[in-house]
Amino acid sequence: MLVGIGLMPHGNPVLEPPDEETKKLAEVLRDIGKAFVGVDSYVLISPHNVRMSDHIGVVMAENLISWLGFEGKELPGEWKTDRELAEKIYRAEKKAGIPVVDLNFASLRGEYSRWPLSWGELIPLQFLEKKQLVLMTPSRGIDRETLMKLGEVLGRVLEDSEKRIALIVSADHGHGHSENGPYGKVKESEEYDRLIMELINENRLEELPSVPEELVNKALVDSYWGMLMMLGAMSIGEFELKESAYACPTYFGMAGALWLRK
């Protein structure tokens, strides 16, 4: 059963919050972790793992290893893949005609079946009790309708499972909030972030597919495609927003939100 969904950022500031807004965001992330203590597995969608132009990845490697931090922040650790759940997701998406691939490295199973984790996974995982997980990677080259369908199929697989499962979407929003940032300052970042928080807080996520493509591209985001998958998964039942928060202490916007099944 899909018991809930956590939208979680992957920026270093949530680990050591520099201001009150980021402290509030970190509190929401800790609450997400508390809400999901009783689950059996996570499905984690991350934009910063393997990058493919026109396919979705489902990682099958048994051992998920910390490898790449951000801006010198090292977060060591090792997690296990819920291989049974990963295979069910892969087979269901394949049967539905979704452009999905299964990913492994070195060995099919066992000690040498290993896969690297980046900050896109490691930072959300710092707020979650260690459990088995399935790592999935969205693709920006897949159309919105297909991403939504992928999420719907994913939701049905999780709902049909005897396990209690939480869906985690790793996402940061506009990356153009500061002239001192690597991308400079662009007005679309603020516009996109404001819109996303309105859709979350006003229970209007069904409008997510109609966000203009030009805005998504100019806002310099990595959240949109994973959130479309999230929206598709939400179609399997009713979810209630429990809390949310937003902060932008540097050049990129971060949001956290927790939805639980009604």
N, C-alpha and C positions, 0 to 999 in steps of 0.2 A: 504493500500500500504506500502511496505517496502521501506522507504525513504533513509535509510543509516545504516551503521554498525560502531560501535565503539569498538575497542580492548582497554581495560583499565586494568591497574594493580591494585592490592589491597594491596600494601605495604605502611606502615605508612610514609616513607620518602617523598612521593609525597605531603603529607599534609603540611610539613614544610621542603622544599628542602634544603639539606645541601651543595649542590654544583651546578655548572652551568649546568651540564648534566641533573640533576634531575629537575632543574628549567625549562629547555627547555621541559622536559617531562610533567611537570605540566601545562605548557602553552598549549601543545597539548590537554591535558585533558580538560582544560577550553574551548578550541576551539570546542571540541566535544560537550560539554554542550551547547555552543552557537548555534552550527549547528542544534541541536535537540530541540531548544526552542519551535518550532512550532508543534511538534508531539503531538499525543493524548495519546500514551502509549509507554512503553518500554517492550521488552522481554529481561530479564536478565539471562544469563547463568553463573552460579557460581560453582566452584569446592569445595567450603568450606561450603556448607549448608548440608542438609541431605545426608548421604553417603550410596549408595547401590551398591552391587557388580555386579549386572547384569540387572539393570533396570534404566530407565530414570524417573525422578520425575517431575511432574508438580504441583506446589503448588496451591491449591484452597482456602486456608484460606483467609478470607476477609481482615484481619488486619495483616500487617507485622511489627514486633516490633524489634527495636534495642535490642540486647541481649549480644553479645559476641564481644568485641573489641580485638585488638591484642597488646600484650606487654603493657598493661595498658592504651591504647588509647581508651577513651570512646566517642562514636559518637551517641548521643541519637536521637531518631526520630521515626516516625511511618508513614508507607506508606500503600496504599490501593491496593489490587489486582484487576486487570481488569478481573473480574470473567467470563464475557461473552467471552472474547478472550481466557482465559485459558481453558474453556470448549471446544471451537472450536479446539484448538490445541490438547487437549487430545483426543477428538473423532477422529480427522483426523489421528493422530499417531497410535491410536488403530486399526482403520480400515485398515491402511497400514501394520499391522503386527509388528509394532515396540514394543519392550518390555517396555511399559510405564505404570506408575501408577499415580493416582491422590492422592494428599496428603492434609490432613486437620488435625485439632487438636481441641479437646474439644467440639466444636459445629459445625454443618454443615454450618450455616450462622450466621451473626449478630455479636454483640459485643464480644462474647466469641469464635468466630472463629478466632484464633490467631496463628501466626507462628513466630519463632525467626529468626533474621538476624544476620549474622556474619560479620567479617571484609571483607570477600569475596564479600559481597554485599554493605556494608556500605561505604567503601572507594570510589568505583566508583560513588555511589549515591551522594557523597558530591559535585561532579562536574556537576550534572545533576539537572535541574529544577524539582521540585517535581511533579510527575504525577503518574497515575495508572501504574502498571506494572504486568508482569507475570514472576514469578521466576521458572527457570528450572535448573535441576542438571544433569550434565553428569555422565557417569559411565565408569571407566577404564576397566571394564570387558566385555564391548560390543565391538564387532569387528569393524574395521574401516569402512567397507562397510555399516554396519547398521547405524553407526553414521552419515555417509554422507547421507544416505537415510533419516534419521530422519531430518537432516537439510533441505533437499529438500522438504519434506512434510511441515515442519515449514515455509519455504519460501513461498510455495504456499498459505498456510493459511493466512499469513501476506499480501501477494500480493492481495488476493481476498477480504481483509477487506476494508470496507469503511473508516476506520480510517487510519491516518498517523502514522506509527509505526517505531521505531528505535530498532535495535537489538544490545544489549550490551553484549560483551563477557569479563567476568572478568577472568584475567589470569596473572600469573607470570611465569617466565621461569626457567632457571637453578637455583637450590638452592645450588650449590656446588662451589661458587666463592671465598670462603675465608676459610683459615685454622682455623680462629676463629669462624666460623659459626657452627651451630649444626650438620651439615653433613660433615664438613671438606671440603677440596678443591679437586674437581675432574675435569679433563680436559674436560670431555664431556659436562659440563655445559657451558663452553665458546664456545665449538664447536656448540652445539645446538642453543645457542642464536645468534651466528653469522649467522648460516644458516637460522633461522627464519627471521631475519632482511633482509637478502638477498632476501628471497622469497617474503617478503612484499614489499620491495622497488624496486625490479626488476619485479614486477607483475608476479611472478611465483608461486602463491599460489596453482596452480593445481598440483604442485609437492609435496604438503604436505602429501598426503597419502603414498608416497614412502619413507618418512624419516625412516631410519632403526629402528626397534623396540628396538634393543639393545641400540642405542643412546638415544632414548626417556627415557628408564628406567634408564640408568646410569647417565643421565643429571639431574635427580631429578626435574622434572618439574610438574606443574599442569595445563599447558596451552594446551597441545596437543589435548585432547579429545574435549574440547569446540571449539577449532579452526577447527576441522574436521566438527563439526556441523555448524559452521559459513560458511565454504567453501561450504557445501551442500546448505545452504540458498542462497548463492551468485549465484547459478545456475539459479535463476529465472529471472535475468536481468543483465545488465552491470553496474558495479560499478567502480568508479574512486578513486584512492588513492589521498587524498588531502594533508595529512601530516602525519609524523610519527616521533617518537623519542624513544631513548633507554637510560637507565641509570642503573647503578649497584653500588649504594653507600654503600651497605652492602654485604651480602652473597648471595643475589638472584637478578636475572636480571628482569627488568621491561620494558615493551614496551607499547607505545600508538600509535594507528593508527586510522585514520578516512577515511572511504569510503562513498561516496555519489553516488546516482543513476545518471547515465549519462542522 
